[in-house]
């Protein structure tokens, strides 16, 4: 069985469509999304609608929560953040915002007897970073009590495959705003192997980045200059 794992779309429809097309080519049996679907990209509504149209299960990301419930105080103090959030909320409308706010914190899947937990940040919080460079000792409290064979995380926008505490820890990277210096969209595949094993694969997909920026300009999205700089550099905005 092949499970495609996507995360951190951030309103980038061109990147999402490129990834979905590659997932079809790979013959994935199922797809799960690790949240941060809409905020800070030019096509938030279209990205939400695409996931819903395909029936892709999705967990709550921190920016999904921001859209539904407002910015936390430290984030609200950042220049331009409130303006970008309000613009995104206007693009989405009340029904989509409600859908984002009602996303579950975690989703569990069964891959031919191997269980997988999908979360946005860590098994404890959608705001917590499970960075690739954390030591096993640092990961221990994050994974404490997790019974699943694999944990899939997003939030830091970095591709990651590692073993910790006898489990797979898998970060597919970001579909719509990669943070590792590679401008291509990122996603991951978990593939069950004969005998009950699992293989984790990281995948990169080129997409028309300039088309995304053209939509941002056409829709007069706030913060376009910083957004364009980030996408062209392969880093977070």
ABEGO torsion letter per residue (X at the ends): XBBBBBBGAGGBAAAAAAAAAAAAAAGBABBBBAEGAABGBABAAAAAAAAAAAGBBBBBBAAAAAAAAEBBAAAAABBGAAAAAAAAAAAAEAAAAAAAAABBABBBBBBGGBBBBBBAABAABAABBBBAABBAAAAAAAABGBABABBBBBGAGBBBBBBBGGBBBBBAEBAABBAAGBABBBBBBBBBBBGGBBBBBBBBBBBBAAAAAAAAAAAGBBGAAAAAAAAAAGBBX
